[in-house]
Structures are given as structure tokens and as C-alpha cells.
Amino acid sequence: MSGTKQGQGILDKIAWQGSQGANWAENWRRTDRSFGILTENLLSRLRALEFREVLDVGCGAGELSLAIARNRPGVQVRGLDISPQLVEAAQARGDRFTNVTFVCEDASTWKPDDSFALDQLVSRHGVMFFDDPVAAFSNLASVSAPAAGLMFSCFREPSLNPFMSEVARLLPEPPQSPDPRAPGPFAFADASYVEQILSAAGWADTTFSPVDFPMIVGAGEDPVADAREYFCTIGPAARALGQLDEEEREAFLIKLDALCGRHCREGIVSLPAAAWVVTAQRG
């Protein structure tokens, strides 16, 4: 792994354990809403599978974990995330469920402290930030049962995700990644690269299914204002906004409101998003 990739991964880890994780934990209702259609797509695929113990990798505030626990009361669910704030939010949301637990650990090193017979792994956009993806998926394979299944979603290329790319273009200096495979939202956009990672980590029979869905970013009494708040707190431009001076920020917000207004239909602001749903089996 290059120093650039590893350095970015370390920075992302620090951010998720700090202010970024706190922002997402405070805004879990927004993330549930924005990823809701993709979540249902994953759940529909999982309904066709048989499993007893499932690990939700990068579980965030727990939406997918809780949905599985609710729909499959006989299944034991664990959610794993590196952010203590997100794990705390997930625990609070899931306190009435007896078949789900949440753990604050790094997927690259986590080992279950009991006889957890893990036969299914899932993740909704929680795996693209690994600083060493081969090591992370290798560790996940090592704690999985023989022939365990893997299913996760990740973004496809930026040009297919206007909810991120169009907003980024509104910034005075749109952020540029020095390496498209560096840890970040689009690190797994290249299917061939992802297949290489999984193969090297002990996963086989990899498949890729494209899923296009609307990313809902605004609703309510003033959906454009709601969308603006989304983009300024947890959206793709949130981190860059902190680097703008007052004049640049004001200019950005004017253009952002115009963009959100163009994508507002029947009281909902949504922009197109494109994902892969990736499946594999432990080799």
C-alpha cells in the first residue's frame, strides 16, 4: 500500500472517531432517509438467504443491523463500527432488541470474544474507508464460518453520483483525490480492483450488481433548506466548507440552494446515486 493511501486511511479513521462520527451520529435520521431505498434493496437480497449469525461491518447508527434483527428474530446480529459516537447511537436505538449487539472495533483487527459462528457479513457503504482493505477483508474471512457469505454496497464512479459530484463542483476548488483508490467514498468504484482485493483476502465467486437510486437529501416544510443543512453537516462538501472564507461560503450556499431547487419534486430534494452491490463467499 502506498503512503498516500495509508495516510488518508489514518486521517479518515481519526475523523470517524471524532467530529465526523459525532456529526453522523447526531444526524442518523438524515442518513437513514438518504440511504433508505438502497437499504431496502440490500434487505430484499438478504431475505433470499439463510443465515444464523450476521455481522454488519461499518454499521453506522445501526439502520441495517436493526432492520435485520427486526425481520429475522431468530438471527443473531452484531454491528461493528470504528466510531464510538455511532455505536452509542446504534445501541440506544436497539435497546429493545435481544438479538442485536453493537461493538466499537476496527474491522481489520476485531475478533469475537465468544463462539460467534459468523455465516453472513453485510455492509451498507461501510467498507470503502479501510486503510488496508486486503488486511481488513482477510481478518473478516478469518472470523467467518466456512462458506460464509459476504454482501456489501459501495459507490460506483463519481460521474454516476451527481449528489456528490455536482455539489463538489460548486466549491471554489473542488477536492481532488491524488489516488482514486485511496480510502474514501469512491475507493471501490472499480469492480476489477475490488475483485482483486477480495480474491487476495480469501473471498471467491464475487459478483457485482449495479443499483441506481435517488439519494434523498431534503424534505419537510422547507426541503431546500433541509437539503442545505444536510450538505453542510454530513454531505460530501461538509468537510471542505470549513476551509472557505465567509465570501466563498456565501457564494457556495447560493449555488447549492439553486442546485437543490432544481432537484426538488413534490416536496422532496433528491439527486441520483449509483452503487454496486457486491457479493462473495469465503473461499
FENJOCOR-V459548 format. One line per field, one symbol per residue. ss: DSSP state (a for helix, b for strand, c for the rest). psi: psi as a letter, one per 20 degrees, with the letter a starting at -180 (. if undefined). burial: I if it has 16 or more other C-alpha atoms within 10 Angstrom, else O. A space follows every 50 residues. Layout:
ss->???
psi->???
burial->???
This chain:
ss->ccaaaaaaaaaaaaaaacaaaaaaaacaaaaaaacaaaaaaaaaaacccc ccbbbbbcccccaaaaaaaaaccccbbbbbbccaaaaaaaaaaccccccb bbbbcccccccccccccbbbbbbbccccccccaaaaaaaaaacbbbbbbb bbbbbccaaacaaaaaaaccccccccccccccccccccccaaaaaaaaaa ccbbbbbbbbbbbbbbbbccccaaaaaaaaaaaccccaaaaccccaaaaa aaaaaaaaaaaacbbccbbbbbbbbbbbbbbbc
psi->pqhgggghggggggghichghgghhhkhhghgghjghhghgghhhhhiqp qhpqpoplicjjggghgghghmiippppppqiohggggggghhjiipikp qqpnrphhippqjalomojpprpnkjiijphnhggghgghhhjqqpjqqp pqqqqaqhhjmhhgghghiiqhnppppioijqpahjhkhohhgghggggh jkqrlpqpppppqpooiqaahnhghggghghigirijghhhiiqrgghgg gghghghgghhhjppljppqqqqprqopqrqp.
burial->OOOOIIOIIIOIIOOIIOOIIIOIIIIIOIIIIIIIIIIOOIIOOOOOOO IOIIIIIIIIIIIIIIOIIIOOOOIIIIIIIIIIIIIIIIIOOIOOOOII IIIIIIIIOOOOOOOIIIIIIIIIIIIIIIIIIIIIIIIIIOIIOOOIII IIIIIIIIOOIIIIIIIIOIIOOOOOOOOIIIIIIIIIIOOOOIIOIIIO IIIIOIOIOOIIIIIIIIIOOOIIIIIIIIIIIIIIIIOIIOOOOOOOIO OIIOOIOOIIIOIIOOOIIIIOIIIIIIIIIIO
